[in-house]
Amino acid sequence: MTRALLVTGGGGVGKTTLAAGLAVTAARRGIEALVVTVDPARRLADALGQVKLGSEPVRHPDEPRLWAAMLDATASWRAIVERHATPEAAARLLESEFFTAATGHFPASQSYAAAEEMAVYLEAKVWDLVVVDTPPSAGGIEFFTAPAQMADLIGGRLLRWLTGARLPGRQVFFDLAARPALRIADSILGSNLLERVAQFLMDLRTTYDGVSRRAKEIERLLRRSSTVVVTTSDPSPMREAVRFFLELPEVAGRPAAVVFNRALPVGWADSHPGRGVPTALAENLERWGAEARHQADVRLEFSSRYRAPLATVPWQPTAPTDLDALQALIESAEGLPVTDLGVG
Amino acid sequence: MIERNLVIVSGKGGVGKSAVSAAIALLAQRAGKKVLVLGMTPGPGLAAHLGIGSLEYEPIEVRPGLHAAAIDRAKALTEYLQAQMGVPQMARFGPLARAFDALASTAPGIREVITMGKVLYEVRQRRWDLVVADAPPTGQIASHLVAPRTVADLVPTGRIKGQAGWMDAILGDPERTGLLLVSLAEELPVNETRETLAWLDEHHVIDVLPPVFNRVLPKLEVTAATVRRLEEGPVRDAAQLHRSLYDGQREWLDELPPGPRLPYLFGVNTPGEVAVRLSDLLETP
């Protein structure tokens, strides 16, 4: 069975690099591993052998068990529509003036596209491990709520209210005259905008059965996946990490680890430069020591409050940009339960 | 910067937009200005940097002369329909709001025009000397800046179209409005900032202020040879890490047009302290 490992967390914490590192480590331990990234840095994409953006996994030229794919949300949505909408509706949807905006703007649409891609890779049964670098919105929490949100949105009350439709597929009657609120909205907006949107939503409605069935399958897959939450000790990613413990629906279970990236040695916190050290260097140790102390305080508070299994990854002097450095990054981690994560 | 009426702050996720927004607001407040700082995205970041728990739609005074609020789209829509569209108070807002909600998740520009509209409306009312907008990340900033035009193109007729004019006038006036991009000296934030600057250069929707680099490391005034001669231990390890990270940052600092540089704040504990320190630093560059 293919295992899924979700790497989540706020923006700028090094999620993509750690996801890549985990996949490289697994591949080098004999595991057929695919890493799905969202927006990798050029150098990292190069290291992974990713030549262009695309959902088609590419095997690494020098590392035969390592595969990489990049998420393209609009392309995924095109596939979802083609798979689930009726042929006539699909043709209208793909041509629609609203298609790009809607698939790019639905709050959960990028996350849903990523979850759907993940499901496709898991079902392909080609890989032992699929590592997913989740889209940055809301620190990855949305990744878990997206399937239900999408099913709700497409089949939801909003559309029924707007169109008066009760059953999918039935001819609906868009009657402005009978709906005072719609009449006001229509006069403000003009240009039959509401009618155009209603038509779009009705077409999208034809994907409802497919998407809601799919959403349930994806939720089942997510429940069986392992999750790590990546953070630094900065307040903003910390808030995202905390949300995982406070808001995450049952579907995700508890994270297997909270990974503090860019960790400094605890020993720096209480060390003194000693005699004869130039002032600039003594001051430098004092600065980094203060940062190390701050980090340790943040980790202690987090672990005592949420009883989360913690891991730390040392702050790297340079960003890892080749396979050896990516593997070394994971090997330098402390407290990372690599075996439990399916990394070997 | 604080002489304008509106400063919109954006940048890639995680670069410190909210901290910089709060710092600019504090700086203007200390200069005696009447300031409103507005959170355009949900999340407690801005509130934390102002040293409070959460923000409401109605501005609250966090310091004398400094007010803060967060935009709630449903409330902004109600205010917009009443104040600007002349929809009478007794109109049933529930159904109307639902119609707009359907639009906001489907039609391009509607969601953005409601949020941007609230920011620009506060500027138009002239209740404040300065409005600071803690804006969505750079990935979404373009769609917000062109939202009035997007909506006007979407609906060639209808009353909402007439709103694009005054909104564009405030956005496009370099005397009144500026966009501040925040970046880090790293590959992804610099590339995203560069792409955004190129887009802005082409579209001329807003005057662009010199971009800010946040978390810039200071130069360590010792030679590599001195570091190498040190005994093994924290002094040497900290010096080596610092030098590598500093060199890594140098690569990216010249890749953006010159602008203010804010230093890395070592061991600063609360978001509130971060904003106060940054505002001091903005005052004495």
Interface residues (C-beta under 8 A of the other chain):
Chain A: G10 G11 G12 V13 D39 A41 R42 R43 E97 F98 T100 A101 A102 H105 F106 P107 P136 L153 L158 L159 W161 L162 R179 P180 A181 L182 I184 A185 S187 I188 L189 G190 S191 L193 L194 V197 F200 L201 P235 S236 P237 R239 L264 P265 G267 W268 S271 P273 G274 V277 P278 A280 L281 A282 N284 L285 R287 W288 G289 A290 E291 R293 H294 D297 W315 P317 T318 A319
Chain B: K12 G13 G14 V15 G16 S18 G43 P44 G45 A48 L81 M85 V87 A91 R92 G94 P95 L96 R98 A99 F100 D101 A102 L103 S105 T106 A107 P108 G109 R111 P137 L154 V155 P156 T157 G158 R159 I160 K161 L184 E186 E187 L188 P189 N191 L220 E221 V222 T226 V227 L230 G233 P234 V235 D237 A238 A239 Q240 L241 H242 S244 L245 G248 F266 G267 V268 N269 T270 P271 V274
